[in-house]
């Protein structure tokens, strides 16, 4: 079976190169530095603290499409659904910004930001510091770093740069071998229950890695979670964040579905 992650990352390198032709790195970096210096930049909301303080820890995801299932909610609007998530108790919101494979756009975070009061995670395949500056410029609070598509030194460098920009970092791992990526400038560690090569999903992956993960990090379980009972059991195993997208996005009213799900988690 073709490795989907490899294909996505290959396309991402082309995409970032094209974006740099439109807005050069020096121009973007200067713009971000200026908005930080003059105080007009979005004030970062800590995703780490939000998850630690939450009774549910739900990270509701705005995900219109996936490589394995195609369109989930093609008509989903970034100025509506994330705001509804925020109003209905999300501890944080994940917004996909990859266009080709996930139907996302960079502008989605900018559209959502004005009506969202909780942290926003830019979820994408971050391979270049340029993408970190993009995230800061559009109002994200945190970024996802995926161990499977980065070398260890690349991940370390990106995490350091993210912190220099004020962004928090969620490191995603899916195997025991990737535990070595955990280190300085990592705020949260996520276990992806979905294999990014085959897209096979198994929540048992979170339980398997839980005892091996450092206890001083906020732990997040990602993908394949559709039952409130699963969240309660994962909390007992030490997890404080739970990234859920398709379970809500496939419903008529994702915000309402989130609210009902949270009610079952904390009952």
N, C-alpha and C positions, 0 to 999 in steps of 0.2 A: 504493500500500500504506500502511496506517495506521502512523504512527510509534509503535512500541511504547514507546520511551523516554518520549515525551511523555505517554502514557497512564499509565505507571508513576509518573512524577513527580507528576502531577496527583493520583493516588490517595494518594501518599505525603504530600502536604500535608494531605489530609483525615485520614489516619491519625495523623500527628503531632499535629494539633489535638485529636483525640480522646484521645490519650495524655496530653496536657497537662490535659485535664479530669479524668482519673483521678488523676494525680500532677502537681501544679502545678510549673512551672519553679522557683519559689523553694524549694519543698520538696525537689525532686530536687537542686538545686544545693547546698543546705545539707547534705543527706545525703552527697553526694560530698566536699564540703569537710571534713566531720567525719571521714570514714573515712580521708582522706589525712592529716589533721592528727594523728589518734590512732594512725596506723601500722597500721590494720587493713585498709587497701586492698591489693589484689593488687600485688605488686612487679613492675613492668613488665619484660618480657623483650624485648630489642631484636631486632626482626625484621630490621632492616637488617644487624646484625652476624651474625645467624644465617645469612642468605643469603650474606654475604661469606665466611664461614668454612666453608660447606658444599661438599662435593664434587659434590652433585647439585642443590641449590637448589630441590627440589620443594616447592611450596606445595600441599598436598593439600586439596581442598575438600569440605566436607560440604554437598552440594547435592541436596536430595530432589526438586526439581521445576524446570522451566524454562518460560517462556512459549511457547517454540517447540516443545518436545517433550512437555510435560505431565509427569506423574509419572515420575521416574527410579527412585526407591526410596522409595515412600510409607511403608514400614515402617521406614525407617532411623531409628535412635535416637541422639540426641546424646550419651548417656552411654556409648555403645559404640564407634561408628565413629571419632570423633575420637581417643579413647584408643588405639584400634588403629593409627591413623595415626601417632600420637606414638611408640608402641612399635616401629613398623616403619620409622622413619627419616625422617619428614617434617621438613623444615627449618622449616616453619611450617604452620599450619592456617588455612584460610579457612572461616568459618561464615556461611552466608546467614541473615540475620535478617528478611528480607522475607517476610511470610506469604502474601499473596494470590497473588503471581506465582511465588514460589520455594519455598513450603511451609516457610518458616523461622519461627523464633520468637526473641524476645530471650532467653528462658530457656535456649535451646540452649547459649549460651556459658557460662552459669552452671553448667549440668549438666556440660559438658565440662571446665571449668577444673580441677576437683579432680584429674583423672587425666591431664592433658596437661602435659608439661614443656617444650614448645616454644612459641614465640609464637603467639597467636591474633589473626587479623585479623577485625574485624567488617566483613563485606561487606554493604552495603546502599546505598540511594540517600540519602546524607547531604545534607540541604538546610537543616538547622537545628542550631544549637549544642546544643539540647536532646538531640539524638541522640548528641552527643559525651559528654555527662554520663552518658547511659544506658550507653554503651560502657564508660566508666571504672567505673561502678558494678557491672557484671556480670563484670568481669575480662578485658576485651579488652586487647591490647597495642598494637594499631594499628587505624587506620580507613582505609577507602577513600574517596577524594574523586574524583568523576567529572567531568572538565572539561565533558563534553557536557551535563550537567544543572545547571551552575553558571555564573554570571557570574564574570568574573575577580576582581572585588573580593570577591565572596562566597566564592570558593575561598580567597583569601588570608586572609580573616578567619577562616574555619573552620580552616585549617591552623595559624594562630597560636593559636587557642583550644585546639586539640588538643594542641599542645606545652605550653601552660600547664597542661594536665591531666596531662602526662607521656606522652601517647599519641604514637606515631609515625604518619606519614602516607604512604600510597601514593597518588600521583596517577595517575589513569588517563587516558590520551589515546588517540585512535585516528586522528588526522590531523595533518598538518604544521601546520595553523593553530592547533592546541591547544598547540603547544610554548611559546607565550607564557605559559601558566599555570605553567610550571616556575619556581620561585623560592624565596624564604625559607620555612622551616618545612616544606619538602617533603623527605622522607627517601629515598623510592624513587619511581621513575617507571615506570609500567607501560604497555605498549602492548597495547591490546585488539585482538585479531585478529578479534573479532566486532563488526560494525556494530550499535550499539545501537538503531538505527532499524529496520533490516530483519532483523537477526540473521543475516545472511550472514557466514560465517567464512572467513578466508584468512590463514594463517600468514605469508605473504609480507609482510604489513603490518609485522611486526616487523623483518624484514630491511630494508624500505624506509625505516623511520624510525631504524634503529640508528645510521647515520652522522650523523644530525642531532641525536641526543640528547647532552646534556652528559655527559662522561666521569667527572665526580666524583659522579655519583649511582649508586645501585644500580639496575640496570635489570631489569625484570620483563616477561616475555612471558606474555600471558594468553589463554586460550581456544584451542580447536582443536588442542591438542597431544595426540597419542595414540601417538607413536613415540619411543622412546629416542634414536634417531639424530637426530631433530629437535632434541632437547634439546642433544645434543652440538654440533650445528651452530650453534645459537643461542648457546651458550657461546662459541664462536669469534668470534661477532659482537659479543660484549661483554655478553651478558645473564647475570645471576647468579640470577635467580628465575624459576620456571616454574609458573604457576598451572594446576592440572589437577583437574578435578572429575568430569565424566561418564565419562571413561575408567576411573576406579576405581569410582565409585558404581554403575555399571550391572552390576558383577560381583557374584557371590555373597558374596565376602569382600574388601571394598575395601582393608583393611589389608594382606592378603596380596598383592593385586594391586600395591599401592604398593611393597612390598618387592621383588617380582620386577622391577618397572619400574626401580627405583633400581639394582638389580644390573646391569641391562643398560646403564644410563647410565654407570656408573663402571667397567665391566669393562675 
